[in-house]
Amino acid sequence: MSIRSVGHAVFAVTFIALGILGLRTGSFTPVWAPVPKDVPARELLVYLCAAVSLASGLGLLVHRTAAGASRLLLVSLVPWFVILRLPRLFLAPRSQDSWSGLGETAVMVAAAWVLYAWLSTEWDREHVAFASGDKGIRIARVLYGIALLPFGEAHLRYARETAALVPHWLPFHLAWVYLTAAAFLAAGFAVLIGVWARLAAALSALQIGLFTLLVWVPIIGAGLRDPFLVSEAILSAAITAGAWVVTDSYRGTPWLGVSRQ
């Protein structure tokens, strides 16, 4: 069976949406940003990234192409993470985009790695055994745990800016910011050390999903069709689906289990 979970299907659909949006607007969607303006053939790269998003999303939904699509997505996202996201953390450590962008891309890479490990073929298991199967799952979980830490740090560093995103009908906006920051940090460390990791992954996915539901759904529902807002809403849905995919990788693991990562 090519579709391994509901999270897998939703993750694929969000990448289809990101691909369509990139082709329609002719600009990088948040998964593939930021790209310096002096990069050669930048306009061509825009459409290449959009095509990768669309092709991998469609491929993940089809049995015959799912393995190849997961491979394409992983091979595309890992260099992007290493070359464009990690350096920004050191070049612009005070920028909110540096921290949140690192976590967002890391979640995407982690989810793509889980799917690749699930769908890996005999060739993958023979030639890149370190990245497929159970070993690939462990790498993906570590990446996901790391991804949650910048989310928590960004909440603390930009507490007032984050508080402005809290729905107006909720009281104590700053308190919610600090609570969710602590939850992200605790979940990240739990996933990394393997203590109650399944519960931590599930609760963090729920928290990301609630952010999507309470912040971005009302914005889009209000009729705002600005391409930036639409892409951010789709990205938030993709991060939710990515967290869901990683959580699905713990199926069969005790909720309060302690394991070696």
Residue, then its C-alpha position, 0 to 999 in steps of 0.5 A: m500500500s503506497i499511502r501509509s497514513v492519513g498524515h501521508a495523504v495530507f502531506a502530499v496534498t499540501f505539497i501539491a497546493l504549494g506546487i500549484l501556488g508557486l507555478r501560479t505566482g512565479s515566486f518561491t513558496p515558504v518551503w523553498a525560501p529564502v533564496p538570495k536575489d543574486v543566485p544564477a537562474r533564480e527565475l528558473l529555480v522558482y519553477l523548478c522548486a514548484a515543479v518538484s513540490l507538485a510532482s512529489g505531492l502527486g507521486l506520493l499519492v500513487h502506488r507506482t511512483a510513491a517511492g520515487a516521489s519520496r526520494l525526490l522530495l528528500v533529495s531536494l529538501v536536504p540540500w535546501f536545509v543545509i545550504l540555505r536554512l542552517p547558515r542563516l541561523f549564524l548569519a542572522p541569529r536575531s531574525q525571527d525568520s532564521w529560527s522559525g524557518l529552520g524549524e519549518t524546513a526541518v519538519m518538512v525534511a523529517a516527514a519526507w525522511v519518514l516517507y522515504a524510509w517507509l517506501s524505500t525499495e530494495w535498491d534503497r535498502e541495499h545502497v543507502a541503508f543508513a537512510s532507509g528503514d528503521k535507521g531512516i526513521r530514527i534520523a527523521r525523529v531526531l530532525y523533528g526533535i531538533a525542529l521543535l526547539p527553534f519553534g519554542e525559542a522563537h516564541l520566547r524571543y518574539a513573545r509580543e509578536t507571537a502574542a499578536l497572533v493569538p485569537h482575540w477571544l482567548p485571554f492572557h495572550l502572553a501566557w499562551v505564548y510562554l505555555t506553547a514555547a515551553a511545550f515545544l521545548a519539552a516535546g523537542f527534548a522528549v523526542l530527542i532523548g526518547v522519553w515519552a517520545r510518542l506522546a510528545a510527538a503527538l501533542s506537538a503535532l496537535q499544537i501545530g495543528l491548533f495553530t493552523l486551525l485557530v490562526w490561519v483558517p480564520i484569516i483565509g476564511a475572512g476572504l483574504r487572498d494575498p498570495f503571501l497569506v495563502s502560502e503561509a496558510i498552506l505551509s502551516a498545513a504542511i507543517t501540521a501534516g509533516a508533524w502528523v507523519v512523524t507521529d505516525s512513525y511511532r505506531g506500535t510504540p507505547w505512549l509513555g515508553v522510554s527507548r534509546q534513540 
